[in-house]
Amino acid sequence: MSLIIRLAAVADIPLLPAIERSAGEAFRSTAHAWIADDEIVEADAYQPLIEARQVQVAEIDGVVVGLLITEWIDETLHIHEVSVAQPFQNKGVGRALMLAARAEAQALDCRNMTLTTFANVSFNAPFYQSLGFSVVDPPGQRLAEILAAEAAHGLTDRCAMRAVL
């Protein structure tokens, strides 16, 4: 198995919604099963993110199987999304995407990485804790705004996390 993490290309766009939808299937066994049927990022929304170099993909043997969406804000790399297609989950793909983001952030002298996630889903907060993230409480204004927007969309039981680099 050859795993490569790279910046997404416009040619990847048709593949990304299916990866996100497949990744959502993991939630069927949680209290948040509805996420598997929730809205996903529409394909046409990816182009500006790719042009801004905010999307990385994971490829295994030439097949795109995962994605990571980030945003740089005030010396912080914020992780908006990590999705790995279900057949490739628990194989280190999500970890590889996160480690690539960390390496990029460190190379650019970024001070922090942040994200929001489910506090009590085993493949969410505990996974990020294993990568050096810790819960930020209180979350600060920017993360509180993100959590509020998520709550308005029905995403509850969320926490903000930060990794200091």
ABEGO torsion letter per residue (X at the ends): XBBBBBBBBAAAAAAAAAAAAAAAAAAAABAAAAAAABBBBBAAAAAAAAAAGABBBBBBGGBBABBBBBBBBGGBBBBABBBBBAAABGAGAAAAAAAAAAAAAAAAGBABBBBBBBAABAABAAAAAAAGBBBBOBAEAAAAAAAAAAAAAGBBGBBBBBBBX
